Amino acid sequence: MFNFLNNSILGSYFSTDMAIDLGTANTLIYVHGQGIVLDEPSVVAIRTESGANGKKMIQQVGLAAKQMLGRTPGNITAIRPMKDGVIADFTVTEQMLKMFIRKVNPPRLFSANPRIVICVPYGSTQVERRAIREAAYGAGARKVELIEEPMAAALGADLPVESPTGSMVVDIGGGTTEVGVISLGGIVYSNSVRVGGDKFDEAIINYIRRNYGMLIGEVTAEIIKKEIGSAFPGSEVREIEVKGRNLAEGIPRSFTISSNEILEALAEPINSIISAVKSALEHTPPELGSDIADKGMVMTGGGALLRDIDRLLMEETGLSVIVADDPLTCVVRGAGVALENMDRSIGIFARD
């Protein structure tokens, strides 16, 4: 009945335009004029009804679903439909997006479908970008623009992206690390590696299995990473008591692990990030390289909160390293800046 709103100038007055950081670990939504209104884990709990052709239904999304990870009965599966920053399960991602959008923009009598700016990894393929775009349209978007994560991170960190000087950003997300050199409103060089917070958790799980013969879950690994995880040897050794299943005995046991052991466990994924940063510096034009030498680089994303990772990058590159304010929300805030300037910032948006 009110479909004319979607195709009219009035649509912009009645719709709730939004920017979405559809991350591997978390989904954040920024709404025009309101700021960040949603920050929930990218997790979906699916219930399968009994019977040979049991129908699948979404039980929960977000935080409520994450609390079910590793704790579900046989007929409920808690899954993460995003992997390495891209869609691993299209149908579930579309439904998750739909539910998140409905949460921040409940259907009203006079409402138009929103315009959406959505973040994509720089290294994502045309097929992956098309899948994200189609998922957003399927979730009810009127218009979809994609923005690459290094550009969104730079905007969110308030870097001078449109000036003729070089700015370097390192965004460590849940599934990918994006390293970007930006000048004159465009990405001069970017390197995307599929290493992030998930790989840190995986490395901790594998280390504990190998050295302690214990099996722990993703949630426990994340707690260890946040509590005692470190990227650089510190003077203080911290410890945490962990509970898991002993693989030999098959029964739950508790043990204590130290920050030095976690440092050793995280060495491989962290080295991949350092290699990506060094590669970006090697490919940066000399003039922009001198700008970066003066200003240093800015770190964003949840991985930037790993203790002393900025110090390690400083030691490895010899450049100053700054962690952005509230690095977890930097990308979605940058996408929000692009959303606010959607009609005149065409150059910063990505093409399929």
N, C-alpha and C positions, 0 to 999 in steps of 0.2 A: 504493500500500500504506500509506503514511504520510500520506495526505491529511488524516486527522483532525487532524493537528498544525496545519494552516493555520487551522482553525476553532475551535481550543481555546485555553484560557488557556495551556496548555503551549507553544503556538506562539511566544509572546513569549520563552520561554526558549531555544528551539531556533533561532530566526531571527536573522539579522544585520541589524538595522534600520539604515537608512542615510539620509543626507541628500545630495542631488545638486544641484550647481550645473551645469546643462546649458547651458553657455555657447556663444556663437558661436565663440569662439577656443579655449577650454579647457573640459574637463569635470573637475570635482573631486568626489570622493566622501568623505564623512565617515561613519565607522562608529561606532555606539553603543559607548561604552566604549573606543574605540581612537584617535579623532581622525581627521585627514585621512590616508587610506590610498592615494588615487590622485589624480594631477594630470597629465592627458595632453591633448594637443591634440584638438579635436573634428574629426578628419580620418579619412576612411575610404578605403582603396585597394581598388578593385573590379577583378577580372580577368574579362574576357569571353572565353569559350572560342571557338575558331575554328568556322566553319560558319555557315550562313544563320540558324539559330535558336540561336546560341551562348548557353549558359547563363552567367548572371552570378554570380560568387562573390566573397565578401569575402576579400581577400588579407591585409590588415593593418588595424589600427585604432590611433589614438593617435600616439605619437611616431614609430614606424616608418613609418606612413603619411604623416606630415607631411614626413619626410625625402625622400619620393618626389614632393612637389609640384613640378611643372614639370620633372620628370626621368623621367617614365614612358614606356615603349614604347607602341606603338599599342593593345595589347590590355589595358593597365592604365590605369585612370583614378583619380586621387586627388581626392576631392571633400570639401567641407565641407557636411554635411547640415543644419546650422543656419545661418539667415540672419537678421540683425537680432534675435537673441534668440529666434526662434521656428523651428519645424520647416519646412524647405524640402522635404525628401525624407523622407516618413514611414517607408517601409520600411527605408531605410538607417539612419535615426536609431534605430529600434527594435532593429535588429541590433547597432548600435554600443553602445547601452545594455546589451543582453544580454551582449555580450562584456566590457564594463567591469565589470558586476555579477559575472559569472562569475570575473573576475580577482581581485576582492576577496572573493568569497564562493563558493569552489568547491563543487560539489554534494557533499553528504555523506549517509551513511545516515540519520541522524536529523537532518533539517533541514527547516525550514518556509520558505515564501516570505517575504521580508522586507517590513516596512512601510517605505514610502519617503516622505520629504518632498522635494519638488522645487521649484526656484525658477522663477518666471515673471516676465516684464516686466510692470510695472504697466499699460502701455498695450496688452497683448495682448488679442485678442478672445476671445469664448466659444469660437469654433471652434478657435482656436490653443491655448487652454487644454485643450480636450477632446482635441486631438491629442497634447499632451504627456502628459496623464493616461493615454490609451489606449496610448501607446508604453511607458510605465512598467509598465502592467498586462501588455502583450504581452511585456515583458522579464522578467516573473516576479514582479511585486509582489503582495503579499497585500492591502495597503491603500495608497492614495496620497492624500497631502495636498499641496496647492499653497500656497506662500508667495510673496508678492510681493517682488521684489528690494529695494525701498527698506526694507521691514520687516526682511528678512534682513540687509541691510547694516548697519542700525542696531543690531540684536542682536549682530552680529559685532564692531561697533566699541564694544560695551559702553555704548551710550547708554541713559539711563533711560527706555525706551519706555513703561513703565506709569505713570510719574509724570505729574501734571497740568501739566507744563512742556513747552514746545515744543523739539523736537530736529530739526535739519535735516541730511539726508545727501545727498551727491551721489555716485552710483555710476557711474563711467565704465567700461563693459565693452567687449567686442569689437564688439558689434553695436548696443547701445543705451546711452544715458545716462539714468539714472533720478534724478530729483530728488524727494525726499520730505520732507514736514513731518509729524512724528509726535508724538502726545500721547495719554495715557490708553490705551495699547495698540492704537491704531488709526492709520491714515493719514488725516490731516486734509486734506491736498492733495498731489497728486503729478503730475508732468509727465514724460512719457517721450518722448524723441526718438530716432529711429533713426540716431544718430551715435555712433561709438565708435572703438576702435582700428583697425577695418577701414577706416573712412572716412579715418583719418589715413594709412594705408598707400596707399589709393587716391589721395589728394591728392598724395602724394609721387611716385607712379608717373606721374600726369598732368602734374605740374610738370616732371619730368625729360624726359618725352616732348615737351612743348611747348617747353621752353627749351634742351634739349640735343640733341633729335632722337634720343634713346636710349630703348631699351625695356628695362626691368628687371622682374623678377618680384616676387611678394608677399613671398617670403622675404628678398630683398635690401632691399626697402622697409622691412620690419620691423627689419632690422639698422640701417639708416640712422636710423630713428625712435629706436631705443634708444640708439644711439651719440651722435648729435649733435642729436636732436630737442629743440625747446624751444618754450615758449609765450610767453616774455617775452624782450625783447632783453637780452642779457647783455654784460658788459664783455669777456668772452673769446670770440673767434670760433674755433670748432673746425671741423676739416675731416676728410673721410673720402674715401678712394679707392674708387671704385665701378666694377664691370665690368658691361657690358650689351651689347645689340646695337644697332649703329648702323643706324637705319632707312633712311638714304639708301644706305649701302654694303652693308648686309645682313651685315656681319661684326662679330665681337666687338671692342669697344674698351674702354679704361678712361678714366676722367675723375675729377676731384676736385670735390666739392661742399661748400659751407660751411653752418654752422649758421644763418646769417642767411637763406640761401635756403630752408632747411627751415622756418624760422619763417614766411616768406612763403607757402610752400606750405600750411602747416597753418592759415592764418588763417581760411579759410571754415568748416571743421568746428568749430574752437574757438569761433568767434563764435556758432555754433548752440547750443553748450553754455552759453555765457554768457547768451544770450537765454532759454534754458530755466530757468536759475537765477533770472534777474531776474523772469521770469513767475511762478515759484513764490513769490518774495518779495512780489510785488504781490498775489497771491491769499491770502496768509497772514493770518488774523485778527490784529488789532492786539495782543492780549494775548500771543499766541504769537510774534508778530514781535518784541516787546520781549525775550522770552526768548532768541530767536535772536541779537538784537543784543548781548546780554550774553555768550552762550556761543559764538557763531559757528557755522560749519558744519563738518561732517566729510566728507572725501573718501575714497572707497573704489574698488576696481576697478583693473584694470591701467592704465587711462588716468591714474590719479592719480600714476603713476610718471613721467609725462612731465615733464621738467625745467621747474621754475618755473610749472607750471599753477596751483598754489596761490597763488603770488604774483600772478598775473594776476587770479584771482578776487577776491583781496583788494583789488587796485587798482580793479576794476570795481564792487565792491559796498560797499566800505568796512567789511566785516565781517572778523573774524579767521577764518582757514581752517586747519584741522588735517588733515594726512594721517594716516589710521588706521595702526596697526601692521600690517605685512604686508597691505597693501590688496588684493593678489591673492586672498587666501584669505578675506577678510572675509565675503563673502556665504555661502560654504559653512559657515563657522564659525557664522554666525548661524542658518542652516538647521539646523545641528547642535544649537544651543541649543533651537530649536523642537522638534526630534526628541526631545531628552532630556526635554522637558516636554509631549510629544504628548498625553497623556491629560488634561492640565489647562489647556492653552493654546489652546483651540478658537478663541478670538476673533481670534488673529493669523493664522489660515489663510485663504486666499482661496477664494472660491466660483467655480464656472464661470460 
